[in-house]
Amino acid sequence: MDHHRTPMENSASSKPPTPASTPNSRLASAPSPRHSATPPHASAPASAPAPASRTVYSDRFIPSRAGSNLALFDLGPSPSPAAAAASSSSSHEAGPAASSGSAPAAASPYCALLRAALFGPDTPDRVASSAAACSSSSSSPGLSPVGTPATGNIFRFKTEVRRNAKRALFSGGEEEEDALFPGIFTTRGAGPRKVPRSPYKVLDAPALQDDFYLNLVDWSSHNVLAVGLGNCVYLWNACSSKVTKLCDLGVDDNVCSVGWAQRGTHLAVGTNQGKVQIWDATRCKRIRTMESHRMRVGALAWSSSLLSSGSRDKSILHHDIRAQEDHVSKLTGHKSEVCGLKWSYDNRQLASGGNDNRLFVWNPHSVQPVLKYTEHTAAVKAIAWSPHLHGLLASGGGTADRCIRFWNTTTNAHLSCVDTGSQVCNLAWSKNVNELVSTHGYSQNQIIVWRYPTMSKLATLTGHTYRVLYLAISPDGQTIVTGAGDETLRFWNVFPSPKSQSSDSLSCVGGTSFVRSYIR
């Protein structure tokens, strides 16, 4: 376009001195007719002695965009509302011919946005920069009108612009855009992420117990779901939908808990008689049985080769499956049944919840809790460690409490509390986004997806007719399965996929068609 002129077009007959043309050219240069706007009669007389150039010693030259002369780039500021109105009225009076050539492209919102992205939001505009350079050159003839008046350099060192400025421009930034580029970005109309309100698959699970203190569902890293039904444990392969009966405890015993090891090949089974069994799921073979508890084992948690079990006998036992002993340590502190048990992601802290309304935190070598939380007013079964922030722990209380509480175990601080209005049965964090899901019992039997830390509700899912007592999350972090006393397992797509994940997801159950089948 005609009104865009490059520096070469501004003055074809003269060029600014190059760094190789004069000594100390990095530090001071002679005035150039290309950049000088001072009339000849206002320039310093030729007989005036030129001031001695200041010698600056530097090991290297570091440019700064924020200190540049914007006249070289032909980028002007965005017009103010008053100036825009004035130019609009003048263009209407002058006619179409005048309006087409009077509105410079440099004053467009695009140029203003480009200026802010390249040089920062606080960079002076072209007019102010050129005026300051010219006034400085008229008062000090020895300095160049190009660049800053203080040094005469085109660039000078300065702390770089915040990275968020560029990120907000190209990544579709969020609240920072309005602060970095005021008046340029408009409010987006996109609302919260859409979560499907219906399960895409339902499995009938006969004899799935309606007991708040049990943990009968777990999903392995190999995409196999383990479910305790009565006195049997069944495995459901999420890719092939194949169902395998792993074990039968007999008529005298029942399954109270199941828990996969991190590698996904070994399954721990807690029984009503206080036994803890280790099974090789690939061969459907029992490896060993440990009989240290005196009452039912309702909670299991793995930490590498260490298996922790919580029982109705109020104790927590650590079992090292490499050792001959049934247990290597015993933790005491709870005054009632242990119903919640979770290791942190770094395996440095163990959280336990009990029917005594207590939440305890242990380290791997302690036999007494290192942190004790007593704010809950009902049984604490729902426990979840955040995969995004070290030491962030979420816990949920039973019917008399109904609250989700957040704790910083690093600083021993109670962060926040949210009253959900219903018994909190389970909690699980998404590993892809900073969100979590909770399942509830009395009185609404709902599933809620929350955004942390605002704890705004993204979705409320209903469908179970009994308390949603069981929860597990798929290995790819997108799908959850919930179980209830209505003897159904329901699969929901609630979390987004990780951005780095390829199209062939690890989970094969993320279809959209509705399927209902039996797990045995």
C-alpha positions as CSV (number, residue, x, y, z in Angstrom):
1,M,0.0,0.0,0.0
2,D,1.1,3.6,-0.7
3,H,1.1,4.8,2.8
4,H,3.4,2.1,4.1
5,R,7.0,3.2,3.7
6,T,10.0,1.2,4.7
7,P,13.2,2.8,6.0
8,M,14.7,2.4,2.6
9,E,11.9,4.4,1.0
10,N,12.1,7.2,3.6
11,S,15.5,8.3,2.4
12,A,17.1,6.6,-0.6
13,S,20.0,9.0,-0.9
14,S,21.5,8.7,2.6
15,K,22.1,5.8,4.9
16,P,22.9,5.8,8.7
17,P,26.5,5.0,9.5
18,T,27.2,1.3,9.9
19,P,29.0,0.0,12.9
20,A,32.2,-0.5,10.8
21,S,32.2,3.0,9.4
22,T,33.4,5.0,12.4
23,P,35.2,4.3,15.7
24,N,33.0,3.8,18.7
25,S,30.0,3.6,16.4
26,R,28.2,1.5,18.9
27,L,28.2,4.3,21.4
28,A,27.6,7.5,19.4
29,S,26.9,8.3,15.8
30,A,26.7,11.4,13.7
31,P,23.2,12.9,12.9
32,S,21.6,11.4,9.8
33,P,19.4,13.4,7.5
34,R,17.1,10.4,7.4
35,H,16.1,10.7,11.0
36,S,16.6,14.4,11.7
37,A,13.4,16.5,11.6
38,T,15.1,19.8,12.7
39,P,15.2,22.5,10.0
40,P,18.6,23.7,8.8
41,H,18.4,27.1,10.5
42,A,17.7,25.5,13.9
43,S,20.7,23.2,13.8
44,A,23.9,24.0,15.7
45,P,26.4,26.3,13.9
46,A,29.2,24.6,12.2
47,S,31.8,26.6,14.2
48,A,30.5,25.1,17.5
49,P,33.0,22.6,18.9
50,A,31.7,19.1,19.0
51,P,31.6,17.6,22.5
52,A,34.0,14.8,23.2
53,S,32.4,11.4,22.8
54,R,31.9,9.5,26.0
55,T,33.9,6.3,26.1
56,V,31.9,3.3,27.4
57,Y,33.7,0.0,27.9
58,S,31.6,-3.1,27.4
59,D,32.4,-6.7,26.6
60,R,29.4,-7.2,24.3
61,F,26.4,-5.4,22.9
62,I,23.0,-6.5,24.2
63,P,20.0,-5.0,22.4
64,S,16.7,-4.2,24.1
65,R,13.4,-4.0,22.2
66,A,11.9,-1.8,24.8
67,G,14.5,0.9,24.3
68,S,14.3,1.0,20.5
69,N,13.3,3.8,18.2
70,L,9.9,2.9,16.9
71,A,10.3,5.3,14.0
72,L,12.5,2.7,12.3
73,F,9.6,0.2,12.3
74,D,6.8,2.5,11.3
75,L,4.5,1.4,14.1
76,G,2.2,4.0,15.5
77,P,-0.1,4.0,18.5
78,S,-3.7,3.0,18.3
79,P,-5.9,6.2,18.0
80,S,-7.8,7.5,21.0
81,P,-11.6,7.6,20.8
82,A,-11.5,11.4,20.4
83,A,-8.9,11.3,17.6
84,A,-10.8,8.5,15.9
85,A,-14.0,10.5,16.0
86,A,-12.3,13.6,14.6
87,S,-10.6,11.7,11.8
88,S,-13.9,10.1,11.0
89,S,-15.8,13.4,10.8
90,S,-13.0,15.0,8.7
91,S,-13.0,12.1,6.3
92,H,-16.7,12.5,5.8
93,E,-16.3,16.2,5.1
94,A,-13.4,15.8,2.7
95,G,-15.0,13.0,0.7
96,P,-14.0,9.5,-0.2
97,A,-10.7,10.5,-1.9
98,A,-9.4,12.2,1.2
99,S,-10.5,9.5,3.6
100,S,-8.7,6.8,1.7
101,G,-5.3,8.5,2.0
102,S,-5.6,10.2,5.4
103,A,-6.0,7.1,7.7
104,P,-2.5,5.6,8.1
105,A,-2.4,1.9,8.5
106,A,0.1,2.4,11.4
107,A,-2.8,3.7,13.5
108,S,-4.9,0.5,13.1
109,P,-5.6,-1.8,16.0
110,Y,-3.4,-4.4,14.3
111,C,-0.3,-2.2,14.5
112,A,-1.1,-1.3,18.1
113,L,-1.3,-4.9,19.0
114,L,1.9,-5.7,17.1
115,R,3.7,-2.9,18.9
116,A,2.6,-4.2,22.3
117,A,3.6,-7.8,21.4
118,L,7.0,-6.9,20.1
119,F,8.1,-4.1,22.5
120,G,5.9,-4.5,25.5
121,P,2.7,-2.7,26.6
122,D,4.6,0.4,28.0
123,T,6.7,1.2,25.0
124,P,6.4,4.9,23.9
125,D,4.7,5.5,20.6
126,R,6.5,6.6,17.4
127,V,5.5,10.3,17.6
128,A,6.6,10.7,21.2
129,S,9.9,8.8,20.6
130,S,10.7,10.9,17.5
131,A,9.8,14.2,19.1
132,A,12.0,13.4,22.1
133,A,14.9,12.4,19.9
134,C,14.6,15.6,17.8
135,S,14.4,17.9,20.8
136,S,17.4,16.2,22.3
137,S,19.4,16.5,19.1
138,S,18.6,20.2,18.8
139,S,19.9,20.8,22.3
140,S,22.9,18.4,22.1
141,P,24.3,18.4,18.6
142,G,26.8,15.7,19.4
143,L,24.1,13.0,20.1
144,S,22.3,11.2,17.4
145,P,18.5,11.6,17.1
146,V,18.3,7.9,16.6
147,G,17.4,5.9,19.8
148,T,17.4,7.2,23.4
149,P,18.7,10.7,24.1
150,A,20.8,9.5,27.1
151,T,23.1,7.2,25.2
152,G,22.6,7.8,21.5
153,N,22.3,4.0,20.9
154,I,19.5,2.5,18.9
155,F,19.2,-0.2,21.6
156,R,20.2,-0.4,25.2
157,F,20.0,-3.1,27.8
158,K,16.8,-3.5,29.8
159,T,14.9,-6.4,31.5
160,E,13.0,-8.3,28.9
161,V,9.2,-8.1,28.6
162,R,7.3,-10.6,30.7
163,R,6.8,-13.9,28.9
164,N,3.1,-13.8,29.6
165,A,2.8,-10.9,27.1
166,K,3.7,-13.1,24.1
167,R,1.9,-16.2,25.6
168,A,-1.3,-14.2,26.0
169,L,-1.1,-13.1,22.4
170,F,-0.6,-16.4,20.7
171,S,-2.1,-19.0,23.2
172,G,-5.4,-17.3,23.7
173,G,-4.4,-16.1,27.2
174,E,-6.9,-15.4,29.9
175,E,-7.3,-12.7,32.5
176,E,-3.8,-11.3,31.7
177,E,-4.8,-10.1,28.2
178,D,-6.8,-7.2,29.5
179,A,-4.0,-6.0,31.7
180,L,-1.3,-6.4,29.0
181,F,-3.3,-5.1,26.0
182,P,-6.2,-3.0,27.3
183,G,-9.0,-2.3,24.9
184,I,-7.7,-4.7,22.3
185,F,-9.0,-8.1,23.4
186,T,-12.7,-8.6,23.8
187,T,-14.5,-10.8,26.2
188,R,-14.9,-14.4,25.0
189,G,-18.3,-15.9,24.7
190,A,-17.1,-19.4,25.3
191,G,-18.5,-20.9,28.4
192,P,-17.3,-23.7,30.7
193,R,-16.2,-27.0,29.2
194,K,-19.1,-29.3,28.3
195,V,-19.3,-32.5,30.2
196,P,-21.7,-35.3,28.9
197,R,-24.5,-35.7,31.4
198,S,-25.2,-39.4,30.7
199,P,-23.0,-42.4,31.1
200,Y,-21.8,-44.0,27.8
201,K,-21.7,-47.5,29.2
202,V,-23.4,-49.3,32.1
203,L,-22.4,-52.7,33.5
204,D,-24.7,-54.7,35.7
205,A,-22.8,-55.8,38.8
206,P,-24.9,-58.2,40.8
207,A,-24.2,-58.4,44.6
208,L,-22.2,-55.1,44.6
209,Q,-22.5,-54.2,48.3
210,D,-24.1,-51.0,49.6
211,D,-21.5,-50.4,52.4
212,F,-19.9,-47.0,52.9
213,Y,-16.8,-48.5,54.5
214,L,-15.7,-50.8,51.6
215,N,-13.6,-50.1,48.5
216,L,-14.6,-52.6,45.8
217,V,-13.6,-51.0,42.5
218,D,-10.1,-50.1,41.1
219,W,-8.7,-49.5,37.6
220,S,-5.2,-50.7,36.7
221,S,-2.6,-49.0,34.6
222,H,-3.1,-51.8,32.1
223,N,-6.7,-50.7,31.6
224,V,-8.3,-53.6,33.6
225,L,-11.1,-52.9,36.0
226,A,-11.2,-55.0,39.2
227,V,-14.6,-55.4,41.0
228,G,-15.4,-57.2,44.2
229,L,-18.9,-58.8,44.0
230,G,-19.9,-60.8,47.0
231,N,-17.2,-63.4,47.7
232,C,-15.6,-63.1,44.1
233,V,-13.3,-60.7,42.3
234,Y,-13.9,-60.1,38.6
235,L,-11.6,-58.5,36.0
236,W,-13.1,-56.5,33.1
237,N,-10.8,-55.6,30.3
238,A,-11.7,-52.1,29.0
239,C,-10.3,-52.7,25.6
240,S,-11.8,-56.1,24.8
241,S,-14.7,-56.0,27.3
242,K,-13.6,-59.5,28.3
243,V,-14.6,-60.6,31.8
244,T,-12.4,-62.9,33.9
245,K,-13.2,-64.4,37.3
246,L,-10.0,-63.9,39.3
247,C,-10.9,-65.6,42.6
248,D,-13.7,-67.1,44.8
249,L,-13.2,-66.7,48.6
250,G,-15.9,-69.3,49.4
251,V,-19.1,-69.0,51.3
252,D,-17.4,-68.1,54.6
253,D,-15.7,-64.9,53.4
254,N,-16.4,-61.7,51.4
255,V,-14.4,-59.2,49.4
256,C,-14.1,-55.9,51.3
257,S,-11.4,-54.1,49.2
258,V,-9.4,-54.3,46.0
259,G,-6.3,-52.4,45.0
260,W,-3.9,-52.5,42.0
261,A,-0.2,-52.1,42.3
262,Q,1.3,-49.3,40.2
263,R,2.6,-51.7,37.6
264,G,-0.9,-53.1,37.0
265,T,-0.1,-56.8,37.2
266,H,-0.6,-57.5,40.9
267,L,-3.9,-57.1,42.7
268,A,-4.4,-56.9,46.5
269,V,-7.6,-58.2,47.9
270,G,-8.8,-57.5,51.5
271,T,-11.4,-59.8,53.0
272,N,-14.0,-59.8,55.7
273,Q,-11.9,-62.2,57.8
274,G,-9.0,-59.8,58.0
275,K,-6.8,-61.5,55.3
276,V,-4.9,-59.6,52.6
277,Q,-4.2,-61.7,49.5
278,I,-1.9,-60.8,46.6
279,W,-2.8,-62.1,43.2
280,D,-1.0,-62.2,39.9
281,A,-3.7,-61.0,37.5
282,T,-1.9,-62.1,34.3
283,R,-1.8,-65.8,35.5
284,C,-4.9,-65.6,37.8
285,K,-2.7,-67.1,40.5
286,R,-2.6,-66.2,44.2
287,I,1.0,-65.4,45.3
288,R,0.6,-65.1,49.1
289,T,-1.8,-64.5,51.9
290,M,-1.2,-62.3,55.0
291,E,-3.3,-62.7,58.1
292,S,-2.2,-60.0,60.5
293,H,-5.5,-58.1,60.9
294,R,-8.2,-59.3,63.3
295,M,-11.1,-57.8,61.5
296,R,-12.2,-56.9,57.9
297,V,-9.8,-55.0,55.7
298,G,-11.7,-52.2,53.9
299,A,-8.9,-50.0,52.6
300,L,-5.7,-50.7,50.6
301,A,-3.0,-48.5,49.2
302,W,0.2,-49.3,47.3
303,S,3.6,-47.6,47.4
304,S,5.9,-49.5,45.0
305,S,6.5,-52.9,46.7
306,L,4.9,-51.7,50.0
307,L,1.2,-52.4,50.5
308,S,-0.7,-50.6,53.3
309,S,-3.9,-52.0,54.6
310,G,-6.5,-50.4,56.9
311,S,-8.8,-52.4,59.0
312,R,-11.8,-52.4,61.3
313,D,-9.4,-53.3,64.1
314,K,-8.3,-49.6,64.0
315,S,-4.8,-50.4,62.7
316,I,-2.8,-49.8,59.6
317,L,-0.2,-52.4,58.5
318,H,2.6,-52.0,56.1
319,H,3.3,-55.2,54.1
320,D,6.5,-55.5,52.1
321,I,5.8,-58.2,49.5
322,R,9.5,-58.9,49.2
323,A,9.9,-59.8,52.9
324,Q,8.9,-63.0,54.6
325,E,7.1,-61.3,57.5
326,D,3.4,-60.6,57.1
327,H,3.9,-57.0,58.0
328,V,7.0,-54.8,58.6
329,S,5.3,-52.1,60.6
330,K,2.1,-51.2,62.4
331,L,0.5,-47.8,62.6
332,T,-1.8,-46.9,65.5
333,G,-3.7,-43.7,66.1
334,H,-7.3,-44.2,64.9
335,K,-10.0,-44.9,67.4
336,S,-12.3,-46.5,65.0
337,E,-12.4,-48.3,61.6
338,V,-9.9,-47.1,59.0
339,C,-11.9,-46.6,55.8
340,G,-9.8,-44.3,53.7
341,L,-6.1,-44.8,52.7
342,K,-4.0,-43.1,50.0
343,W,-0.3,-42.6,49.3
344,S,0.9,-39.4,47.8
345,Y,2.2,-39.4,44.3
346,D,5.8,-39.1,45.5
347,N,5.3,-41.9,48.0
348,R,6.5,-39.7,50.9
349,Q,3.2,-39.3,52.7
350,L,0.3,-41.6,53.6
351,A,-3.1,-40.1,54.4
352,S,-5.7,-42.2,56.4
353,G,-9.3,-41.5,57.2
354,G,-11.3,-43.2,59.9
355,N,-14.8,-43.6,61.3
356,D,-13.5,-41.5,64.2
357,N,-13.8,-38.4,62.0
358,R,-10.1,-38.1,61.9
359,L,-7.7,-37.5,59.0
360,F,-4.1,-38.4,59.7
361,V,-0.9,-38.0,57.7
362,W,2.0,-40.4,58.1
363,N,5.5,-40.5,56.7
364,P,7.0,-43.9,55.6
365,H,9.0,-44.4,58.8
366,S,6.6,-43.1,61.5
367,V,4.4,-45.3,63.7
368,Q,2.5,-42.3,64.9
369,P,0.8,-39.7,62.7
370,V,2.9,-36.6,61.9
371,L,-0.2,-34.5,61.1
372,K,-3.7,-34.7,62.7
373,Y,-6.8,-33.0,61.3
374,T,-10.0,-33.1,63.4
375,E,-12.2,-30.6,61.5
376,H,-14.5,-33.2,59.9
377,T,-17.6,-34.1,61.9
378,A,-18.3,-37.5,60.2
379,A,-16.4,-40.5,58.9
380,V,-13.5,-39.7,56.4
381,K,-13.5,-42.1,53.6
382,A,-12.9,-39.8,50.6
383,I,-9.2,-38.9,50.3
384,A,-7.2,-37.7,47.3
385,W,-3.8,-36.2,46.7
386,S,-3.3,-33.6,44.0
387,P,-1.0,-34.7,41.2
388,H,-0.4,-31.0,40.3
389,L,0.7,-29.5,43.6
390,H,3.0,-31.1,46.1
391,G,1.4,-31.5,49.5
392,L,-2.2,-30.6,48.5
393,L,-4.7,-33.1,50.0
394,A,-8.4,-33.2,49.6
395,S,-10.7,-35.0,52.1
396,G,-14.5,-35.5,52.3
397,G,-16.8,-36.2,55.3
398,G,-19.8,-38.4,55.7
399,T,-23.5,-37.6,56.2
400,A,-23.2,-35.4,59.2
401,D,-20.3,-33.4,57.7
402,R,-20.9,-33.2,53.9
403,C,-17.8,-31.0,53.4
404,I,-14.8,-31.3,51.1
405,R,-11.7,-29.8,52.8
406,F,-8.3,-28.9,51.4
407,W,-5.1,-29.1,53.3
408,N,-1.5,-28.1,52.7
409,T,0.5,-30.9,54.4
410,T,3.8,-29.1,53.7
411,T,2.8,-26.1,55.8
412,N,0.2,-27.9,57.9
413,A,-2.5,-25.5,56.9
414,H,-6.2,-25.9,56.3
415,L,-6.8,-24.1,53.0
416,S,-10.6,-24.2,52.3
417,C,-13.9,-25.9,52.9
418,V,-16.9,-26.5,50.6
419,D,-20.2,-27.7,51.8
420,T,-21.5,-30.1,49.1
421,G,-24.9,-30.8,50.7
422,S,-24.5,-34.6,50.6
423,Q,-22.4,-37.4,52.1
424,V,-19.0,-37.4,50.4
425,C,-18.1,-41.0,49.4
426,N,-15.1,-40.6,47.1
427,L,-12.7,-38.0,45.6
428,A,-10.4,-38.2,42.6
429,W,-8.2,-35.6,40.9
430,S,-7.8,-35.3,37.2
431,K,-4.2,-35.7,36.2
432,N,-4.7,-33.8,32.9
433,V,-6.3,-30.6,34.3
434,N,-6.7,-29.0,37.7
435,E,-10.1,-30.4,38.4
436,L,-11.5,-33.1,40.7
437,V,-14.6,-35.3,40.9
438,S,-16.6,-36.2,44.0
439,T,-19.3,-38.9,44.4
440,H,-22.1,-38.5,46.9
441,G,-24.6,-40.5,48.9
442,Y,-27.4,-39.2,51.1
443,S,-29.4,-37.6,49.9
444,Q,-28.8,-36.8,46.3
445,N,-26.6,-39.7,45.0
446,Q,-24.9,-37.3,42.5
447,I,-21.5,-37.0,40.9
448,I,-19.9,-33.5,40.8
449,V,-17.0,-32.3,38.7
450,W,-15.3,-29.3,40.3
451,R,-12.7,-26.8,39.0
452,Y,-10.0,-26.1,41.5
453,P,-9.2,-23.8,43.3
454,T,-12.4,-21.8,42.7
455,M,-14.5,-25.0,43.4
456,S,-17.0,-24.0,40.8
457,K,-19.2,-26.8,39.5
458,L,-18.5,-27.9,35.9
459,A,-21.2,-30.6,35.9
460,T,-23.6,-32.5,38.2
461,L,-24.2,-36.1,37.0
462,T,-27.1,-38.2,38.1
463,G,-28.3,-41.7,37.3
464,H,-27.5,-43.9,40.3
465,T,-30.5,-44.7,42.5
466,Y,-28.3,-45.6,45.5
467,R,-25.3,-44.0,47.1
468,V,-22.4,-43.7,44.8
469,L,-20.0,-45.5,47.0
470,Y,-17.3,-46.5,44.5
471,L,-15.1,-44.6,42.1
472,A,-12.1,-45.3,39.9
473,I,-10.4,-43.3,37.1
474,S,-9.1,-44.7,33.8
475,P,-5.3,-44.8,33.2
476,D,-5.6,-42.0,30.5
477,G,-7.3,-39.8,33.1
478,Q,-10.4,-39.1,30.9
479,T,-13.0,-41.6,32.1
480,I,-14.4,-42.4,35.5
481,V,-16.4,-45.5,36.6
482,T,-18.8,-45.2,39.5
483,G,-20.5,-48.0,41.4
484,A,-23.5,-48.0,43.7
485,G,-25.8,-50.3,45.7
486,D,-28.1,-50.3,42.7
487,E,-25.7,-53.0,41.4
488,T,-24.6,-51.0,38.4
489,L,-21.2,-49.6,37.2
490,R,-21.5,-46.5,35.1
491,F,-18.8,-45.0,32.9
492,W,-18.6,-41.3,32.3
493,N,-16.4,-39.1,30.2
494,V,-15.7,-36.2,32.5
495,F,-12.1,-35.0,32.0
496,P,-10.3,-33.7,28.8
497,S,-7.4,-35.6,27.3
498,P,-3.9,-34.3,27.8
499,K,-2.7,-31.9,25.1
500,S,0.3,-34.1,24.3
501,Q,-1.7,-37.2,24.0
502,S,-2.0,-38.9,20.6
503,S,-5.2,-39.8,19.0
504,D,-4.9,-43.4,19.9
505,S,-5.8,-43.1,23.5
506,L,-4.6,-45.6,26.1
507,S,-8.1,-46.1,27.1
508,C,-10.4,-48.0,24.7
509,V,-13.6,-47.2,26.5
510,G,-14.1,-43.7,25.5
511,G,-16.8,-44.3,22.9
512,T,-20.0,-42.3,22.7
513,S,-22.5,-45.1,22.0
514,F,-24.5,-46.4,25.0
515,V,-23.8,-50.0,26.0
516,R,-25.3,-52.1,28.8
517,S,-23.9,-55.5,29.7
518,Y,-23.1,-57.7,32.6
519,I,-19.8,-58.0,34.4
520,R,-20.4,-61.6,35.2
